[in-house]
Amino acid sequence: MTWTAILAAAVGCYLLKLAGLSLPARVLDHPLVERVADLIPVALLAALVAVQVFADGTRLTLDARAAGLGAAVVALLLRAPFLVVVFVAAATAALLRLVFPGW
C-alpha cells in the first residue's frame, strides 16, 4: 500500500512537470500566469509558517511560537537583517518558555 502511494505520487509529479513543460510560451507569458507563478511560493511559505506556529498535532494552539513570530514581524518591520530576525524570534520563544515553563 505504501509503495503504491509513493509510485502514484511520483507519477503524478512527473505528469505535472510534463504538463508544465508542454504549455505553449504564449500561455506562460500571460501577465496573470506570471503574477500567480510569482505569488505561489510566498503563499506556500506562509501556509507552512502558519501550520508550524499555530498547530500542535490536530489542535490549534497559541504559545511561545506565536510570540516568536510576532517578534520576527516587528524585527522585519524595523528592517533587521534575516539572521537577526531569526535570532530575535528564537530568543523570544526561548525566553518565554524559560519564564513560563508550561507554555
N, CA, C and O atoms as a Tinker XYZ file with bonds, in Angstrom:
   412  protein
     1  N      0.828000   -1.202000    0.000000    73     2
     2  CA     0.000000    0.000000    0.000000    64     1     3
     3  C      0.868000    1.261000    0.000000    63     2     4     5
     4  O      0.597000    2.198000   -0.750000    81     3
     5  N      1.908000    1.288000    0.835000    73     3     6
     6  CA     2.760000    2.463000    0.924000    64     5     7
     7  C      3.502000    2.701000   -0.384000    63     6     8     9
     8  O      3.593000    3.834000   -0.857000    81     7
     9  N      4.034000    1.621000   -0.969000    73     7    10
    10  CA     4.771000    1.767000   -2.226000    64     9    11
    11  C      3.847000    2.195000   -3.358000    63    10    12    13
    12  O      4.270000    2.912000   -4.265000    81    11
    13  N      2.606000    1.769000   -3.314000    73    11    14
    14  CA     1.643000    2.195000   -4.328000    64    13    15
    15  C      1.427000    3.701000   -4.236000    63    14    16    17
    16  O      1.386000    4.389000   -5.256000    81    15
    17  N      1.291000    4.204000   -3.036000    73    15    18
    18  CA     1.100000    5.640000   -2.845000    64    17    19
    19  C      2.335000    6.422000   -3.291000    63    18    20    21
    20  O      2.211000    7.481000   -3.906000    81    19
    21  N      3.520000    5.903000   -2.984000    73    19    22
    22  CA     4.759000    6.580000   -3.385000    64    21    23
    23  C      4.879000    6.605000   -4.905000    63    22    24    25
    24  O      5.212000    7.637000   -5.487000    81    23
    25  N      4.608000    5.473000   -5.545000    73    23    26
    26  CA     4.680000    5.417000   -7.009000    64    25    27
    27  C      3.622000    6.308000   -7.657000    63    26    28    29
    28  O      3.899000    6.971000   -8.656000    81    27
    29  N      2.420000    6.327000   -7.097000    73    27    30
    30  CA     1.367000    7.188000   -7.635000    64    29    31
    31  C      1.753000    8.660000   -7.500000    63    30    32    33
    32  O      1.520000    9.448000   -8.417000    81    31
    33  N      2.340000    9.034000   -6.369000    73    31    34
    34  CA     2.782000   10.415000   -6.183000    64    33    35
    35  C      3.903000   10.764000   -7.156000    63    34    36    37
    36  O      3.923000   11.864000   -7.708000    81    35
    37  N      4.835000    9.838000   -7.372000    73    35    38
    38  CA     5.937000   10.081000   -8.303000    64    37    39
    39  C      5.412000   10.264000   -9.720000    63    38    40    41
    40  O      5.837000   11.178000  -10.426000    81    39
    41  N      4.498000    9.407000  -10.138000    73    39    42
    42  CA     3.916000    9.528000  -11.488000    64    41    43
    43  C      3.142000   10.831000  -11.603000    63    42    44    45
    44  O      3.223000   11.513000  -12.624000    81    43
    45  N      2.392000   11.181000  -10.566000    73    43    46
    46  CA     1.645000   12.435000  -10.596000    64    45    47
    47  C      2.561000   13.647000  -10.704000    63    46    48    49
    48  O      2.272000   14.581000  -11.452000    81    47
    49  N      3.655000   13.638000   -9.966000    73    47    50
    50  CA     4.622000   14.745000  -10.036000    64    49    51
    51  C      5.249000   14.824000  -11.423000    63    50    52    53
    52  O      5.421000   15.912000  -11.974000    81    51
    53  N      5.586000   13.673000  -11.978000    73    51    54
    54  CA     6.179000   13.652000  -13.317000    64    53    55
    55  C      5.198000   14.204000  -14.350000    63    54    56    57
    56  O      5.576000   15.010000  -15.200000    81    55
    57  N      3.938000   13.770000  -14.276000    73    55    58
    58  CA     2.938000   14.251000  -15.232000    64    57    59
    59  C      2.671000   15.746000  -15.067000    63    58    60    61
    60  O      2.447000   16.448000  -16.053000    81    59
    61  N      2.693000   16.230000  -13.839000    73    59    62
    62  CA     2.511000   17.665000  -13.611000    64    61    63
    63  C      3.665000   18.462000  -14.202000    63    62    64    65
    64  O      3.456000   19.506000  -14.819000    81    63
    65  N      4.879000   17.968000  -14.011000    73    63    66
    66  CA     6.054000   18.617000  -14.593000    64    65    67
    67  C      5.982000   18.581000  -16.117000    63    66    68    69
    68  O      6.284000   19.577000  -16.775000    81    67
    69  N      5.585000   17.449000  -16.679000    73    67    70
    70  CA     5.448000   17.314000  -18.124000    64    69    71
    71  C      4.379000   18.260000  -18.667000    63    70    72    73
    72  O      4.549000   18.845000  -19.737000    81    71
    73  N      3.286000   18.410000  -17.934000    73    71    74
    74  CA     2.231000   19.336000  -18.362000    64    73    75
    75  C      2.745000   20.767000  -18.388000    63    74    76    77
    76  O      2.418000   21.533000  -19.295000    81    75
    77  N      3.550000   21.128000  -17.394000    73    75    78
    78  CA     4.117000   22.480000  -17.369000    64    77    79
    79  C      5.075000   22.717000  -18.515000    63    78    80    81
    80  O      5.112000   23.809000  -19.083000    81    79
    81  N      5.846000   21.707000  -18.859000    73    79    82
    82  CA     6.786000   21.847000  -19.974000    64    81    83
    83  C      6.081000   21.838000  -21.323000    63    82    84    85
    84  O      6.621000   22.338000  -22.309000    81    83
    85  N      4.883000   21.275000  -21.371000    73    83    86
    86  CA     4.148000   21.160000  -22.633000    64    85    87
    87  C      3.320000   22.406000  -22.959000    63    86    88    89
    88  O      2.791000   22.526000  -24.064000    81    87
    89  N      3.207000   23.313000  -22.021000    73    87    90
    90  CA     2.412000   24.517000  -22.273000    64    89    91
    91  C      3.107000   25.410000  -23.293000    63    90    92    93
    92  O      4.329000   25.556000  -23.266000    81    91
    93  N      2.334000   26.003000  -24.187000    73    91    94
    94  CA     2.944000   26.932000  -25.149000    64    93    95
    95  C      3.473000   28.188000  -24.448000    63    94    96    97
    96  O      2.974000   28.575000  -23.392000    81    95
    97  N      4.472000   28.808000  -25.041000    73    95    98
    98  CA     5.095000   30.001000  -24.443000    64    97    99
    99  C      4.107000   31.138000  -24.288000    63    98   100   101
   100  O      4.220000   31.922000  -23.345000    81    99
   101  N      3.144000   31.251000  -25.183000    73    99   102
   102  CA     2.178000   32.362000  -25.096000    64   101   103
   103  C      1.323000   32.267000  -23.835000    63   102   104   105
   104  O      0.882000   33.284000  -23.300000    81   103
   105  N      1.091000   31.045000  -23.363000    73   103   106
   106  CA     0.332000   30.880000  -22.119000    64   105   107
   107  C      1.187000   31.311000  -20.933000    63   106   108   109
   108  O      0.711000   32.000000  -20.031000    81   107
   109  N      2.442000   30.903000  -20.940000    73   107   110
   110  CA     3.334000   31.241000  -19.828000    64   109   111
   111  C      3.694000   32.717000  -19.784000    63   110   112   113
   112  O      4.040000   33.234000  -18.722000    81   111
   113  N      3.619000   33.399000  -20.909000    73   111   114
   114  CA     3.950000   34.823000  -20.959000    64   113   115
   115  C      2.778000   35.720000  -20.598000    63   114   116   117
   116  O      2.929000   36.941000  -20.540000    81   115
   117  N      1.621000   35.140000  -20.357000    73   115   118
   118  CA     0.445000   35.926000  -19.980000    64   117   119
   119  C      0.699000   36.570000  -18.618000    63   118   120   121
   120  O      1.183000   35.897000  -17.707000    81   119
   121  N      0.380000   37.870000  -18.454000    73   119   122
   122  CA     0.675000   38.575000  -17.192000    64   121   123
   123  C      0.029000   37.931000  -15.957000    63   122   124   125
   124  O      0.634000   37.905000  -14.885000    81   123
   125  N     -1.178000   37.421000  -16.102000    73   123   126
   126  CA    -1.841000   36.793000  -14.957000    64   125   127
   127  C     -1.104000   35.521000  -14.529000    63   126   128   129
   128  O     -0.931000   35.274000  -13.335000    81   127
   129  N     -0.677000   34.729000  -15.490000    73   127   130
   130  CA     0.062000   33.500000  -15.180000    64   129   131
   131  C      1.389000   33.847000  -14.509000    63   130   132   133
   132  O      1.782000   33.188000  -13.547000    81   131
   133  N      2.074000   34.853000  -14.994000    73   131   134
   134  CA     3.334000   35.270000  -14.386000    64   133   135
   135  C      3.119000   35.754000  -12.954000    63   134   136   137
   136  O      3.908000   35.439000  -12.063000    81   135
   137  N      2.062000   36.511000  -12.737000    73   135   138
   138  CA     1.778000   37.038000  -11.393000    64   137   139
   139  C      1.466000   35.903000  -10.412000    63   138   140   141
   140  O      1.963000   35.886000   -9.286000    81   139
   141  N      0.638000   34.962000  -10.858000    73   139   142
   142  CA     0.295000   33.831000   -9.991000    64   141   143
   143  C      1.539000   32.986000   -9.698000    63   142   144   145
   144  O      1.740000   32.552000   -8.564000    81   143
   145  N      2.364000   32.754000  -10.707000    73   143   146
   146  CA     3.584000   31.968000  -10.516000    64   145   147
   147  C      4.542000   32.670000   -9.546000    63   146   148   149
   148  O      5.273000   32.005000   -8.812000    81   147
   149  N      4.542000   33.982000   -9.536000    73   147   150
   150  CA     5.385000   34.718000   -8.591000    64   149   151
   151  C      4.861000   34.622000   -7.156000    63   150   152   153
   152  O      5.643000   34.655000   -6.206000    81   151
   153  N      3.542000   34.504000   -6.999000    73   151   154
   154  CA     2.950000   34.527000   -5.659000    64   153   155
   155  C      2.798000   33.151000   -5.019000    63   154   156   157
   156  O      2.641000   33.059000   -3.801000    81   155
   157  N      2.840000   32.090000   -5.803000    73   155   158
   158  CA     2.649000   30.747000   -5.251000    64   157   159
   159  C      3.698000   30.400000   -4.185000    63   158   160   161
   160  O      3.318000   29.903000   -3.124000    81   159
   161  N      4.997000   30.638000   -4.413000    73   159   162
   162  CA     5.963000   30.309000   -3.348000    64   161   163
   163  C      5.721000   31.089000   -2.055000    63   162   164   165
   164  O      5.923000   30.558000   -0.962000    81   163
   165  N      5.293000   32.334000   -2.174000    73   163   166
   166  CA     5.017000   33.142000   -0.982000    64   165   167
   167  C      3.839000   32.540000   -0.213000    63   166   168   169
   168  O      3.881000   32.437000    1.013000    81   167
   169  N      2.793000   32.146000   -0.932000    73   167   170
   170  CA     1.624000   31.554000   -0.280000    64   169   171
   171  C      1.969000   30.223000    0.380000    63   170   172   173
   172  O      1.511000   29.943000    1.487000    81   171
   173  N      2.767000   29.409000   -0.287000    73   171   174
   174  CA     3.163000   28.120000    0.294000    64   173   175
   175  C      4.016000   28.313000    1.546000    63   174   176   177
   176  O      3.838000   27.601000    2.534000    81   175
   177  N      4.934000   29.266000    1.509000    73   175   178
   178  CA     5.766000   29.531000    2.684000    64   177   179
   179  C      4.927000   30.069000    3.845000    63   178   180   181
   180  O      5.133000   29.682000    4.995000    81   179
   181  N      3.984000   30.957000    3.540000    73   179   182
   182  CA     3.108000   31.493000    4.589000    64   181   183
   183  C      2.267000   30.380000    5.209000    63   182   184   185
   184  O      2.074000   30.355000    6.424000    81   183
   185  N      1.771000   29.469000    4.392000    73   183   186
   186  CA     0.990000   28.340000    4.916000    64   185   187
   187  C      1.850000   27.444000    5.796000    63   186   188   189
   188  O      1.394000   26.982000    6.842000    81   187
   189  N      3.083000   27.195000    5.384000    73   187   190
   190  CA     3.990000   26.377000    6.187000    64   189   191
   191  C      4.280000   27.032000    7.529000    63   190   192   193
   192  O      4.279000   26.362000    8.561000    81   191
   193  N      4.527000   28.326000    7.521000    73   191   194
   194  CA     4.784000   29.052000    8.770000    64   193   195
   195  C      3.552000   28.994000    9.670000    63   194   196   197
   196  O      3.676000   28.761000   10.873000    81   195
   197  N      2.380000   29.200000    9.107000    73   195   198
   198  CA     1.152000   29.176000    9.911000    64   197   199
   199  C      0.936000   27.810000   10.554000    63   198   200   201
   200  O      0.573000   27.728000   11.727000    81   199
   201  N      1.156000   26.748000    9.800000    73   199   202
   202  CA     0.965000   25.408000   10.358000    64   201   203
   203  C      1.995000   25.126000   11.450000    63   202   204   205
   204  O      1.653000   24.560000   12.489000    81   203
   205  N      3.245000   25.515000   11.228000    73   203   206
   206  CA     4.286000   25.240000   12.215000    64   205   207
   207  C      4.117000   26.070000   13.487000    63   206   208   209
   208  O      4.502000   25.627000   14.569000    81   207
   209  N      3.542000   27.272000   13.365000    73   207   210
   210  CA     3.402000   28.149000   14.532000    64   209   211
   211  C      2.121000   27.854000   15.312000    63   210   212   213
   212  O      2.150000   27.811000   16.542000    81   211
   213  N      1.011000   27.652000   14.628000    73   211   214
   214  CA    -0.279000   27.593000   15.303000    64   213   215
   215  C     -0.857000   26.191000   15.455000    63   214   216   217
   216  O     -1.925000   26.042000   16.048000    81   215
   217  N     -0.195000   25.163000   14.944000    73   215   218
   218  CA    -0.737000   23.812000   15.046000    64   217   219
   219  C      0.077000   22.984000   16.033000    63   218   220   221
   220  O      1.304000   23.074000   16.087000    81   219
   221  N     -0.625000   22.188000   16.799000    73   219   222
   222  CA     0.003000   21.233000   17.711000    64   221   223
   223  C     -0.713000   19.902000   17.501000    63   222   224   225
   224  O     -1.715000   19.612000   18.156000    81   223
   225  N     -0.192000   19.108000   16.591000    73   223   226
   226  CA    -0.883000   17.871000   16.225000    64   225   227
   227  C     -2.113000   18.226000   15.414000    63   226   228   229
   228  O     -2.008000   18.783000   14.321000    81   227
   229  N     -3.277000   17.904000   15.952000    73   227   230
   230  CA    -4.529000   18.227000   15.259000    64   229   231
   231  C     -5.244000   19.409000   15.893000    63   230   232   233
   232  O     -6.371000   19.728000   15.515000    81   231
   233  N     -4.597000   20.063000   16.859000    73   231   234
   234  CA    -5.217000   21.192000   17.551000    64   233   235
   235  C     -4.543000   22.502000   17.177000    63   234   236   237
   236  O     -3.356000   22.535000   16.854000    81   235
   237  N     -5.314000   23.575000   17.225000    73   235   238
   238  CA    -4.740000   24.912000   17.105000    64   237   239
   239  C     -4.288000   25.352000   18.487000    63   238   240   241
   240  O     -4.959000   25.082000   19.483000    81   239
   241  N     -3.162000   26.022000   18.544000    73   239   242
   242  CA    -2.630000   26.433000   19.842000    64   241   243
   243  C     -1.971000   27.802000   19.723000    63   242   244   245
   244  O     -1.519000   28.207000   18.652000    81   243
   245  N     -1.932000   28.487000   20.832000    73   243   246
   246  CA    -1.276000   29.791000   20.900000    64   245   247
   247  C     -0.247000   29.702000   22.018000    63   246   248   249
   248  O     -0.609000   29.658000   23.193000    81   247
   249  N      1.039000   29.675000   21.657000    73   247   250
   250  CA     2.082000   29.513000   22.664000    64   249   251
   251  C      3.267000   30.411000   22.334000    63   250   252   253
   252  O      3.118000   31.415000   21.638000    81   251
   253  N      4.433000   30.051000   22.831000    73   251   254
   254  CA     5.630000   30.878000   22.656000    64   253   255
   255  C      6.027000   31.014000   21.192000    63   254   256   257
   256  O      6.665000   31.997000   20.818000    81   255
   257  N      5.660000   30.044000   20.358000    73   255   258
   258  CA     5.984000   30.149000   18.937000    64   257   259
   259  C      5.281000   31.350000   18.301000    63   258   260   261
   260  O      5.854000   32.028000   17.448000    81   259
   261  N      4.043000   31.610000   18.717000    73   259   262
   262  CA     3.308000   32.755000   18.182000    64   261   263
   263  C      3.970000   34.064000   18.612000    63   262   264   265
   264  O      4.050000   35.009000   17.828000    81   263
   265  N      4.437000   34.117000   19.842000    73   263   266
   266  CA     5.146000   35.309000   20.311000    64   265   267
   267  C      6.452000   35.495000   19.542000    63   266   268   269
   268  O      6.825000   36.620000   19.209000    81   267
   269  N      7.141000   34.401000   19.264000    73   267   270
   270  CA     8.357000   34.474000   18.452000    64   269   271
   271  C      8.071000   34.988000   17.055000    63   270   272   273
   272  O      8.838000   35.784000   16.513000    81   271
   273  N      6.963000   34.535000   16.465000    73   271   274
   274  CA     6.570000   35.032000   15.148000    64   273   275
   275  C      6.261000   36.527000   15.208000    63   274   276   277
   276  O      6.639000   37.279000   14.310000    81   275
   277  N      5.576000   36.952000   16.263000    73   275   278
   278  CA     5.289000   38.378000   16.426000    64   277   279
   279  C      6.557000   39.203000   16.545000    63   278   280   281
   280  O      6.662000   40.283000   15.962000    81   279
   281  N      7.520000   38.693000   17.302000    73   279   282
   282  CA     8.796000   39.402000   17.438000    64   281   283
   283  C      9.530000   39.448000   16.101000    63   282   284   285
   284  O     10.181000   40.445000   15.787000    81   283
   285  N      9.431000   38.383000   15.316000    73   283   286
   286  CA    10.062000   38.368000   13.993000    64   285   287
   287  C      9.423000   39.401000   13.071000    63   286   288   289
   288  O     10.116000   40.058000   12.295000    81   287
   289  N      8.112000   39.542000   13.157000    73   287   290
   290  CA     7.424000   40.541000   12.334000    64   289   291
   291  C      7.883000   41.943000   12.708000    63   290   292   293
   292  O      8.123000   42.777000   11.835000    81   291
   293  N      8.004000   42.199000   13.998000    73   291   294
   294  CA     8.488000   43.510000   14.442000    64   293   295
   295  C      9.905000   43.758000   13.930000    63   294   296   297
   296  O     10.215000   44.847000   13.447000    81   295
   297  N     10.758000   42.748000   14.038000    73   295   298
   298  CA    12.139000   42.894000   13.545000    64   297   299
   299  C     12.158000   43.138000   12.039000    63   298   300   301
   300  O     12.968000   43.924000   11.548000    81   299
   301  N     11.273000   42.471000   11.307000    73   299   302
   302  CA    11.197000   42.705000    9.860000    64   301   303
   303  C     10.730000   44.122000    9.546000    63   302   304   305
   304  O     11.240000   44.766000    8.629000    81   303
   305  N      9.755000   44.600000   10.319000    73   303   306
   306  CA     9.275000   45.966000   10.101000    64   305   307
   307  C     10.362000   46.995000   10.393000    63   306   308   309
   308  O     10.380000   48.079000    9.808000    81   307
   309  N     11.260000   46.645000   11.299000    73   307   310
   310  CA    12.388000   47.528000   11.603000    64   309   311
   311  C     13.552000   47.330000   10.632000    63   310   312   313
   312  O     14.622000   47.918000   10.795000    81   311
   313  N     13.322000   46.489000    9.616000    73   311   314
   314  CA    14.303000   46.211000    8.555000    64   313   315
   315  C     15.588000   45.581000    9.079000    63   314   316   317
   316  O     16.683000   45.908000    8.620000    81   315
   317  N     15.449000   44.685000   10.032000    73   315   318
   318  CA    16.606000   43.959000   10.558000    64   317   319
   319  C     17.064000   42.923000    9.528000    63   318   320   321
   320  O     16.249000   42.444000    8.739000    81   319
   321  N     18.332000   42.576000    9.523000    73   319   322
   322  CA    18.821000   41.516000    8.628000    64   321   323
   323  C     18.171000   40.169000    8.982000    63   322   324   325
   324  O     17.704000   39.966000   10.103000    81   323
   325  N     18.151000   39.269000    8.016000    73   323   326
   326  CA    17.461000   37.995000    8.180000    64   325   327
   327  C     17.959000   37.215000    9.395000    63   326   328   329
   328  O     17.153000   36.695000   10.167000    81   327
   329  N     19.263000   37.128000    9.571000    73   327   330
   330  CA    19.784000   36.372000   10.713000    64   329   331
   331  C     19.364000   36.990000   12.045000    63   330   332   333
   332  O     19.125000   36.274000   13.018000    81   331
   333  N     19.275000   38.295000   12.088000    73   331   334
   334  CA    18.808000   38.971000   13.305000    64   333   335
   335  C     17.341000   38.644000   13.551000    63   334   336   337
   336  O     16.937000   38.423000   14.692000    81   335
   337  N     16.548000   38.610000   12.495000    73   335   338
   338  CA    15.127000   38.269000   12.617000    64   337   339
   339  C     14.969000   36.864000   13.190000    63   338   340   341
   340  O     14.169000   36.643000   14.098000    81   339
   341  N     15.734000   35.920000   12.655000    73   339   342
   342  CA    15.656000   34.535000   13.138000    64   341   343
   343  C     16.092000   34.461000   14.598000    63   342   344   345
   344  O     15.450000   33.789000   15.405000    81   343
   345  N     17.179000   35.147000   14.940000    73   343   346
   346  CA    17.656000   35.140000   16.323000    64   345   347
   347  C     16.634000   35.760000   17.271000    63   346   348   349
   348  O     16.394000   35.222000   18.353000    81   347
   349  N     16.034000   36.870000   16.887000    73   347   350
   350  CA    15.033000   37.537000   17.735000    64   349   351
   351  C     13.841000   36.608000   17.970000    63   350   352   353
   352  O     13.347000   36.497000   19.092000    81   351
   353  N     13.386000   35.948000   16.914000    73   351   354
   354  CA    12.247000   35.038000   17.056000    64   353   355
   355  C     12.590000   33.871000   17.976000    63   354   356   357
   356  O     11.809000   33.526000   18.863000    81   355
   357  N     13.748000   33.269000   17.768000    73   355   358
   358  CA    14.152000   32.120000   18.594000    64   357   359
   359  C     14.377000   32.535000   20.039000    63   358   360   361
   360  O     13.975000   31.824000   20.959000    81   359
   361  N     15.016000   33.679000   20.245000    73   359   362
   362  CA    15.282000   34.151000   21.606000    64   361   363
   363  C     13.982000   34.478000   22.332000    63   362   364   365
   364  O     13.841000   34.177000   23.517000    81   363
   365  N     13.045000   35.085000   21.640000    73   363   366
   366  CA    11.761000   35.413000   22.259000    64   365   367
   367  C     11.033000   34.154000   22.700000    63   366   368   369
   368  O     10.558000   34.071000   23.833000    81   367
   369  N     10.947000   33.179000   21.813000    73   367   370
   370  CA    10.264000   31.930000   22.167000    64   369   371
   371  C     10.989000   31.214000   23.300000    63   370   372   373
   372  O     10.348000   30.683000   24.207000    81   371
   373  N     12.321000   31.194000   23.257000    73   371   374
   374  CA    13.094000   30.509000   24.305000    64   373   375
   375  C     12.931000   31.194000   25.654000    63   374   376   377
   376  O     12.760000   30.529000   26.676000    81   375
   377  N     12.985000   32.515000   25.659000    73   375   378
   378  CA    12.830000   33.234000   26.936000    64   377   379
   379  C     11.446000   33.048000   27.519000    63   378   380   381
   380  O     11.303000   32.890000   28.732000    81   379
   381  N     10.424000   33.062000   26.678000    73   379   382
   382  CA     9.072000   32.846000   27.190000    64   381   383
   383  C      8.901000   31.436000   27.743000    63   382   384   385
   384  O      8.220000   31.236000   28.749000    81   383
   385  N      9.518000   30.466000   27.086000    73   383   386
   386  CA     9.435000   29.085000   27.604000    64   385   387
   387  C     10.251000   28.935000   28.884000    63   386   388   389
   388  O      9.917000   28.111000   29.736000    81   387
   389  N     11.314000   29.722000   29.029000    73   387   390
   390  CA    12.105000   29.693000   30.259000    64   389   391
   391  C     11.331000   30.312000   31.424000    63   390   392   393
   392  O     11.316000   29.773000   32.531000    81   391
   393  N     10.694000   31.446000   31.159000    73   391   394
   394  CA     9.952000   32.158000   32.203000    64   393   395
   395  C      8.645000   31.426000   32.537000    63   394   396   397
   396  O      8.268000   31.332000   33.705000    81   395
   397  N      7.964000   30.916000   31.523000    73   395   398
   398  CA     6.696000   30.194000   31.707000    64   397   399
   399  C      6.879000   28.745000   31.226000    63   398   400   401
   400  O      6.559000   28.441000   30.077000    81   399
   401  N      7.383000   27.855000   32.077000    73   399   402
   402  CA     7.758000   26.505000   31.639000    64   401   403
   403  C      6.623000   25.701000   31.008000    63   402   404   405
   404  O      6.891000   24.874000   30.136000    81   403
   405  N      5.402000   25.903000   31.398000    73   403   406
   406  CA     4.297000   25.143000   30.828000    64   405   407
   407  C      3.850000   25.632000   29.464000    63   406   408   409
   408  O      2.976000   25.026000   28.844000    81   407
   409  N      4.434000   26.714000   28.991000    73   407   410
   410  CA     3.977000   27.335000   27.748000    64   409   411
   411  C      4.669000   26.764000   26.604000    63   410   412
   412  O      4.416000   27.163000   25.467000    81   411
